Amino acid sequence: QVQLVESGGGLVQPGGSLRLSCAASGSTIRIGIMGWYRQAPGKQRELVATMTAIGTTNYADSVKGRFTISRDNAKNTVYLQMNNLKPEDTAVYYCNRQTGSLTYWGQGTQVTVSS
């Protein structure tokens, strides 16, 4: 059974940084696509960043240049480094894994950017 567990969320001031972690179990992150999505109150869930098995990355325009997705295969963990955070980045952030027709989600971690 595939499980994704996010951590690292919290409250940060505008301009600050956070690093989210997504620890995967039950399946290796070397296969498929790993990604981060977010959902703000009253809005639809949206893509933040993805990384393919060969390391190709994709970012939402709103986070390009500020966020970086990476992974540690030995730890079976995916990260999202978030710099220069803005109030509009406030959302619940979800880890996502796609392999073929199967999609898995973590439980989410809250990120709040406020002074």
N, C-alpha and C positions, 0 to 999 in steps of 0.2 A: 504494500500500500504506500503510495507516494504521499509524503507530507512536506509542507513548506511552512517554515516558522520564521516570521519576521521579527526583527528587534531593532532598536536604535532610534525610534521616534522620540518626540518630546517637544518641549517649548523652547523656541529660540528667537532671538531678536532679529529684526531685518538686517541683512548683511552677514548674518552668521552662517555657520556650517553644521551639517549633521551627516553622519554616515549610517545608512541603513544596511542591515544584513539579512540575508534569507538563507537559512540552513535547510538543505534538502535531505530527505531520507527516503529510502525505498526505491530510489532510482538515481543514476548518475546524471550530473548536469552536463556531462560531456556530449550528450545526445540531445538533439532537439533545440528549442529556442527558450531562453530564459528572459524574463522581462519584468519590468516594474510598471504598474498602473496606479492611478490615483483617482479618488472620488471626493469632490468637495460637496458640502451640504447643498442639496437642491440641484445638483448637476449630475450628468452622466459620468460613468467611469471612463477615463481617458488614458491612452498610452503615454508613458513617460519615456521609457527607453527599453530597447531589447538588444540581446546579443545572441548570435547564432553559435552553433557548435564550433565553427571555424573562427569565431571571434569577430565577425562582422557586426557592427553596432548601428543602431538607428535611434534617433532622438526626436522628441517633439520639438517644434520650433521654439516653443516658449522656454525650454530648458537648455537649448544648445549653448555651449560655452560655459555653462554653470554646473551642470550635472555630468557625472561620469559613471557608467556601468562597468563593472569588472567582475572577475570571478577567480576563485581559488579552487582548482580541481581537487587538490589534495584534501581540502576541507569540505568539498561538495557544497560550497557556499558562494552566493552571488551578492555583490555589494552595489550600493548606489551612493556615491559621494555627492553631496549637495552643497554647493558653495553659493555665496551671495544670495541667500534665500530672501524671498519677497513675501509679503502678506498673501499674495495670490497663490503661493505654493501651499498654503494651508489646505490639508486634505488627509484622508486616510489613504495610506500607500499600501498597495497589495503586490506581493510577489506572484509571478505567473510562470507556469511551465507548459510548453506545448510540445508534444511528440506525436506526429502523425495526426490522427483525429482526436487525440486525447488532450484535454486541458485541465490543469490543476491550479488552484488558488490557495494562497495562504489566508490567515485570518485577518490580516491587516495591522498596520501600526499607525498611530495618529501623529501627524506632524503639524504643529501650530507655530506660525511665524507672526509674532506680535511684540510690540514694545510695551 
